């Protein structure tokens, strides 16, 4: 069953659009975090340093933690 339908099997386009919007926002945040970590690693390399532990960041808006 597509996510355009609710648990009763009825079409629920409002929920579908909300889920779709949230999924796009999460994907954009994931991309932003990946780019940020890549930049941090590049700066470390340029400075002659290396990463020895995980890089952990938190999105200020959502509070989501990325490890």
C-alpha distances in whole Angstrom, upper triangle without the diagonal:
4,7,8,7,9,9,11,8,10,11,12,14,16,14,12,16,17,15,16,19,20,18,21,23,23,23,26,28,27,29,32,32,32,35,37,37,38,41,42,42,44,47,47,48,50,52,53,51,48,45,45,43,39,38,37,36,34,33,35,32,29,31,29,31,31,33
4,5,6,9,10,12,9,11,9,10,11,14,12,9,12,14,12,12,16,17,15,17,20,20,20,23,25,24,26,29,30,30,32,34,35,36,38,40,40,42,44,45,46,48,50,51,48,46,43,44,41,37,37,35,34,32,30,32,30,27,29,27,29,29,31
4,5,7,9,12,10,10,9,8,9,11,8,6,10,11,8,9,13,13,12,15,17,17,18,21,22,22,24,26,27,28,30,32,33,34,36,37,38,40,42,43,44,46,48,49,47,44,41,42,39,35,34,32,31,29,27,29,26,23,26,24,27,27,29
4,7,10,11,9,8,6,5,6,8,7,5,8,11,10,10,13,14,14,16,19,19,20,22,24,24,26,28,29,30,32,34,35,36,38,40,41,42,44,46,47,48,50,51,49,47,44,45,42,38,37,35,33,31,29,31,28,25,28,26,29,29,32
4,7,8,5,5,4,5,8,10,8,8,11,13,12,13,16,17,17,19,21,22,23,25,27,27,29,31,32,33,35,37,38,39,41,42,43,45,47,48,49,51,53,54,52,49,46,47,44,40,39,37,35,33,31,33,29,27,29,28,31,31,34
4,5,5,6,6,6,9,10,8,9,13,13,12,14,17,17,17,20,22,22,23,26,27,27,30,32,32,33,36,37,38,39,42,43,44,46,47,48,50,52,53,54,52,49,46,47,43,40,39,36,35,32,30,32,29,26,28,27,30,31,33
4,5,7,10,10,13,14,11,12,16,16,15,17,20,19,20,23,24,24,25,28,29,29,31,33,34,35,37,39,39,41,43,44,45,47,49,49,51,53,54,55,53,50,47,47,44,40,39,37,36,33,32,33,30,27,29,28,30,31,34
4,6,9,10,14,15,13,14,18,18,17,20,22,22,23,26,27,27,29,31,32,32,35,37,37,38,41,42,43,44,47,47,48,51,52,53,54,57,58,59,56,54,50,51,47,44,43,41,39,37,35,36,33,31,33,31,34,35,37
4,7,9,12,14,13,13,16,18,17,18,21,22,22,24,26,26,28,30,31,32,34,36,37,37,40,41,42,43,46,47,48,50,52,52,54,56,57,58,56,53,50,51,47,44,43,41,39,37,35,37,34,31,33,32,35,35,37
4,6,10,12,11,12,15,16,16,18,20,21,22,24,26,26,28,30,31,32,34,36,37,38,40,41,42,44,46,47,48,50,52,53,54,56,58,59,57,54,51,52,49,45,44,41,40,37,35,36,33,31,33,32,35,36,38
4,6,9,9,9,12,14,14,15,17,19,19,21,23,24,25,27,29,30,31,33,34,35,37,39,40,41,43,45,46,48,49,51,52,54,55,57,55,52,49,50,47,43,42,40,38,36,33,34,31,29,32,31,34,34,37
4,6,6,6,9,10,11,12,14,16,17,19,20,21,23,25,26,27,29,31,32,33,35,36,38,39,41,42,44,45,47,48,50,51,53,54,52,50,47,48,45,41,40,37,35,33,30,31,28,26,28,28,31,32,34
4,5,5,6,8,10,10,12,14,15,16,18,20,21,22,24,25,27,28,30,31,33,34,36,37,39,40,42,43,45,47,48,49,51,53,51,48,46,47,44,40,39,36,34,31,29,30,26,24,28,27,30,31,34
4,5,5,6,9,10,11,12,14,15,17,18,20,21,23,24,26,27,29,30,32,33,35,36,38,39,41,42,44,45,47,48,50,51,49,47,44,46,43,39,37,34,32,29,26,27,23,22,25,25,28,29,32
4,5,5,6,8,10,10,12,14,15,16,18,20,21,22,24,26,27,28,30,31,33,34,36,37,39,41,42,43,45,46,48,49,47,45,42,43,40,36,35,32,30,27,25,25,22,20,23,22,25,26,30
4,5,5,6,9,10,11,12,14,15,16,18,20,21,23,24,26,27,29,30,32,33,35,36,38,39,41,42,43,45,47,48,46,44,41,42,39,36,34,32,30,27,25,26,23,21,24,22,26,26,29
4,5,5,6,9,10,11,12,14,15,17,18,20,21,23,24,26,27,29,30,32,33,35,36,38,39,41,42,43,45,47,45,43,40,42,39,35,33,31,29,26,23,24,21,19,23,22,25,26,29
4,5,5,6,9,10,11,12,14,15,16,18,20,21,22,24,26,27,29,30,32,33,35,36,37,39,41,42,43,45,43,41,38,40,37,33,31,28,26,23,20,21,18,16,19,19,22,23,26
4,5,5,6,9,10,10,12,14,15,16,18,20,21,22,24,26,27,28,30,31,33,35,36,37,39,41,42,43,41,39,36,37,34,31,29,26,24,22,20,21,18,16,19,17,20,21,24
4,6,5,6,9,10,11,12,14,15,17,18,20,21,23,24,26,27,29,30,32,33,35,36,38,39,41,42,40,38,36,37,34,31,29,27,25,23,20,22,19,17,20,19,21,21,24
4,5,5,6,9,10,11,12,14,15,17,18,20,21,23,25,26,27,29,31,32,33,35,36,38,39,41,39,37,35,36,34,30,28,26,23,21,18,19,16,15,18,17,20,20,24
4,5,5,6,9,10,10,12,14,15,16,18,20,21,22,24,26,27,29,30,31,33,35,36,37,39,37,35,32,34,31,27,25,22,20,18,15,16,13,11,15,13,17,17,21
4,5,5,6,9,10,10,12,14,15,16,18,20,21,23,24,26,27,29,30,32,33,35,36,38,36,33,31,32,29,26,24,22,20,18,16,18,15,13,16,14,17,16,19
4,5,5,6,9,10,11,12,14,15,17,18,20,21,23,24,26,27,29,30,32,33,35,36,35,33,30,32,30,26,24,22,20,18,16,18,15,14,17,15,18,17,20
4,5,5,6,9,10,10,12,14,15,16,18,20,21,23,24,26,27,29,30,32,33,35,33,31,29,31,28,24,22,20,17,15,12,14,11,10,14,12,15,15,18
4,5,5,6,9,10,10,12,14,15,16,18,20,21,23,24,26,27,29,30,32,33,31,29,26,28,25,21,19,17,15,13,11,13,12,10,12,10,12,12,15
4,5,5,6,9,10,11,12,14,15,16,18,20,21,23,24,26,27,29,30,32,30,28,25,27,25,21,19,18,16,15,13,16,15,13,15,13,14,13,16
4,5,5,6,9,10,11,12,14,15,17,18,20,21,23,25,26,27,29,30,29,27,25,27,25,22,19,18,15,14,12,14,13,13,15,13,15,14,17
4,5,5,6,9,10,10,12,14,15,16,18,20,21,23,24,26,27,29,27,25,23,25,22,19,16,14,12,11,8,11,10,10,12,10,11,10,13
4,5,5,6,9,10,11,12,14,15,17,18,20,21,23,24,26,27,25,23,20,22,20,16,14,13,11,11,10,13,13,12,13,10,11,9,11
4,5,5,6,9,10,11,12,14,15,16,18,20,21,23,24,26,24,23,20,23,21,18,15,15,13,14,12,15,15,15,16,14,14,12,14
4,6,5,6,9,10,11,12,14,15,17,18,20,21,23,25,23,22,20,22,20,17,14,14,11,12,10,13,13,13,15,13,13,11,14
4,5,5,6,9,10,11,12,14,15,17,18,20,21,23,21,19,17,19,17,14,11,10,8,9,9,12,13,13,13,11,10,8,10
4,5,5,6,9,10,11,12,14,15,17,18,20,21,19,17,15,18,16,13,11,11,10,12,12,16,17,16,16,14,13,9,11
4,6,5,6,9,10,10,12,14,15,16,18,20,19,17,16,19,18,15,13,14,12,14,13,16,17,18,18,16,15,13,14
4,5,5,6,9,10,11,12,14,15,17,19,17,16,14,17,16,14,10,11,9,12,12,14,16,17,16,15,14,11,12
4,5,5,6,9,10,11,12,14,15,17,15,13,11,14,13,10,7,9,9,12,13,16,18,18,17,15,13,10,10
4,5,5,6,9,10,11,12,14,15,14,13,11,15,14,13,10,13,13,16,16,19,21,21,21,19,17,13,13
4,5,5,6,9,10,10,12,14,13,13,12,16,16,15,12,14,13,16,16,19,21,22,21,20,18,15,15
4,5,5,6,9,10,11,12,11,10,9,13,13,12,9,11,11,15,16,18,21,21,20,19,17,14,14
4,5,5,6,9,10,11,9,8,7,11,12,11,9,13,14,17,19,21,24,24,23,21,18,15,14
4,5,5,6,9,10,10,10,10,14,15,15,13,16,17,20,21,23,25,26,25,24,21,19,18
4,5,5,6,9,8,10,11,14,15,16,13,16,16,20,21,22,25,26,25,24,22,19,19
4,5,5,6,5,6,7,11,13,13,12,15,16,20,22,24,26,27,26,24,22,19,18
4,5,5,5,6,9,12,15,16,15,18,19,23,24,27,29,30,29,27,24,21,20
4,5,7,10,12,16,18,19,17,21,21,24,26,27,30,31,30,29,26,24,23
4,5,9,11,14,17,18,17,20,21,24,26,27,30,31,30,29,26,24,23
4,7,10,13,16,18,17,21,22,26,28,30,33,33,32,31,28,25,23
4,7,9,12,14,14,18,19,23,25,27,30,31,29,28,24,22,20
4,6,9,11,12,15,18,21,24,26,29,29,27,26,22,20,17
4,6,8,8,12,14,18,21,23,26,26,24,22,19,16,14
4,7,9,12,16,19,22,25,28,27,25,23,19,17,14
4,7,9,13,16,19,22,25,24,22,20,16,14,10
4,6,10,13,16,19,22,21,18,16,12,10,7
4,7,10,13,16,19,18,16,14,11,8,6
4,7,10,13,16,15,12,11,7,6,5
4,7,9,12,12,10,8,6,5,7
4,6,9,8,6,6,4,6,9
4,6,6,5,5,6,8,12
4,6,5,8,9,12,15
4,6,8,11,13,17
4,5,9,11,15
4,6,10,13
4,7,10
4,7
4
